Amino acid sequence: MRIDKFINTTNIVKRRSIAADMIEHGVVYLNGAQVKASKDVRVGDVVEIRYLESVKRYEVLKVPTTKTIPKTAQDEFVREIA
């Protein structure tokens, strides 16, 4: 699954357009490398979002097969790393 879709589907951001904008502005990293929106996410990857004041890291536990998942199921797909 593409990283922009993954960030949106797993409810890290609310809209795919926001995810694409974040990627375009270079604040999204996959396994330590800056990514383009078309980069595929796999189980075990680390997605990092560098906000102005903080950095959030998420480990990919499972890749969704549907377009949306319930917010209550987010923990099945990603785990926030301290």
GIJOGI-V533624 format. One record per backbone hydrogen bond with DSSP energy under -0.5 kcal/mol. CO is the residue of the C=O (numbers start at 1). NH is the residue of the N-H. E is the energy in kcal/mol with one decimal. If there is no record, write none. Layout:
BEGIN
CO&NH&E, CO&NH&E
END
This chain:
BEGIN
1&41&-2.6, 2&6&-2.6, 3&7&-2.5, 4&8&-1.4, 5&9&-3.3, 6&10&-2.3, 7&12&-1.9, 7&13&-1.4, 8&11&-1.6, 9&69&-0.7, 15&19&-1.8, 16&20&-2.8, 17&21&-2.0, 18&22&-2.5, 19&23&-2.2, 20&24&-2.4, 21&25&-1.8, 22&27&-2.1, 23&26&-1.4, 27&50&-2.9, 28&35&-1.5, 29&48&-3.1, 30&33&-1.5, 33&30&-2.9, 36&39&-1.7, 37&4&-1.1, 39&3&-2.3, 42&45&-1.9, 45&47&-0.5, 45&60&-2.8, 46&31&-3.1, 46&48&-0.5, 47&58&-2.9, 48&29&-3.1, 48&50&-0.5, 49&51&-1.0, 49&56&-2.6, 54&51&-1.7, 56&49&-3.0, 57&81&-2.8, 58&47&-3.0, 59&61&-0.6, 59&79&-1.8, 60&44&-2.8, 62&64&-0.6, 70&73&-1.6, 71&74&-1.3, 73&76&-1.7, 73&77&-0.6, 74&77&-1.5, 74&78&-2.3, 77&61&-2.9, 77&62&-1.5, 79&59&-3.0, 81&57&-0.7
END
